[in-house]
Amino acid sequence: MSAVQEVAPREAAIAMAPGKRAPLKLGSSTLVGAVILLLFIACAAFPDAIAPYAPNKFDYRATLRPPSWAHPFGTDNFGRDVLSRTIWAARIDLQIAVFCTLFPAIFGTFVGCLIGYTGGAIDSVFRRIVDVVITIPFLVLVIAIVAVLGPGLTNMYIAVSAVNWIVYARLIRGEIIAQKRRDYAAAGQVMGYSASRILFRHLLPNALSPIVVYWMTDMALAILLGSSLGYLGLGAQPPTSEWGVLIGDAKNFMTTAWWMSIFPGIAIVIAGTGFSLLGDGLARLVRRR
Amino acid sequence: MNILAILARRLLHIAATVVLVALLIFVLMHFLPGDPVMMLLGDRASDEQIANMRHRLGFDRSVVEQFWEFLKMTASLQFGESVSMKVPVISLIVDRLPITLMLTSMAVVLAVLIAAPLAFIAALRQGGIADAIIRVISQVSLSMPVFYIGLILLITLAAGLRWFPVGGIGENFFQNLYYLFLPALTLALSLSAILLRNLREALIEVLQADYVSFATAKGLMRHTVLGRHVLRNAWISTITLLGLHVGSLVGGAVITETVFAIPGVGRLMIDSIFARDYAVVQGLTMILAVMVSIVFLAVDALQALLDPRVSA
């Protein structure tokens, strides 16, 4: 909030100078978020180059070693290097961030557009669906679906997608309804444009920014959810390196080998913070426009 | 419209929602791929065994009949028998629900005690150092999964300093207050991160509202303005927020109970999934949805009581 107030006078000054666009001042926190995400993307893309050991290499002469120069994050009960496993896990967890949100974002946006534009009976049905879905706690619904489908990454993606699109649909529905009342929508109708042209070429681009902002936050939420399910044994399955799974593996060594759970957890926190910071930056950018 | 009329309408709305929730759960359990009978019996079951089990679970009847049965059972709170524990599902739930309710209530109280004062400090000194520190802390804890918060508390306060038990529950109410403190704190920390962020924004908005400027201009003392006008609105925002996030509170309880080995309904849910005990999963999802609806209703009623604008 205070950042917006600070830049306001300068923005006004620039607005008066014709032909010049206001500079993109996103603030250092957005930059930090971007750098964090780039680091994790690098880990996900080239884990074999960055990680010092193979993620599933057993070394029975070096089990449960505390952090040292050879193993900065220590080793687990099979002698696997926790740092290497944490780096390899970035691949799965970023995949979780994308796969849990991509389908909901696209499908939810599409459905939400149609519902918001059409209104009427479809809209009432949709509002009932929303009522039902928010009544069942999100996590409970997702694990109930995973329970039927069976634990595992793919089934987790299916379960989360089956529920999560509704959030996007609800968001875009409201935006489309607001945009529909604006003059340019009426102008389109007067010009004789088809409904689909007005909806997807004119209303949608104007309604899209909250979706993009929410998508960033949602990726952070997806990592939290995915790692929680991994921890519970319902998401990624061992020996896959996934942050939640790594922490779940450490369950029996909580008191003896804290490093097995603490370091993968720090990775979750940093990755989540990265997505949120970037999301906040995007939100500020959108609000200024 | 008076409060009673609103409540009556909301009750009808809840009844309709609960029937639809039942339909959703029914559809999930019956039409998703994966045959519960095969999962229960394994691949090597004989045809006769499979037929028997299908009959016992009522799968050999028509879908409509099955849904009607399910609705009737739900209305009378009978969810069938747990396959793994050989007792009625409802008795399992009744046994364990009080622990979960106690855990979540303690968490809500702790979360408000943590978040409200911090939100006040941050909002009053907006842009200051305290505000910045509070915002960073809430940002970081927003990115912390519940199970990780629990684990850190376990490692440091329970296993390390031995101030608290590592898990389980006590034998009576007062022992439980002690046993459930750390799990409740875990849930409270994750809840207060959300609460803090939203409450700060809400308070800043209230502080800038015309009636607050007016009250100040009238020459009221600062603490009178804060106490009478700002605090009252802060309460309304807090209750609204708690209502909105009751779902994530329940989800958090499922995870927390697993981390701290607490025999509540959340732990029961996870255990039942691994035991492929669908009757329990089904019944629990239903009960939790009903409870969330009741909380929604209570929040509406409280809002109406606290905020004359709602009931007007």
Interface residues (C-beta under 8 A of the other chain):
Chain A: M1 S2 R128 D131 V132 V133 I134 T135 I136 P137 F138 L139 V140 L141 I143 A144 I145 V146 A147 V148 L149 G150 P151 A220 L224 S227 S228 Y231 L232 G233 L234 G244 I247 M254 T255 W258 S261 I262 G265 I268 V269 I270 A271 G272 T273 S276 L277
Chain B: H13 A16 T17 V18 L20 V21 L24 I25 L28 M29 L32 P33 G34 P36 M39 Q126 G127 Q139 V140 L142 S143 M144 P145 V146 F147 Y148 L151 I152 L154 I155 A159 I204 V246 G247 S248 L249 V250 G251 G252 V254 I255 T258 M269 I270 S272 I273 F274 R276 Y278 V281 Q282 L284 T285 L288 A289 V292 S293 F296
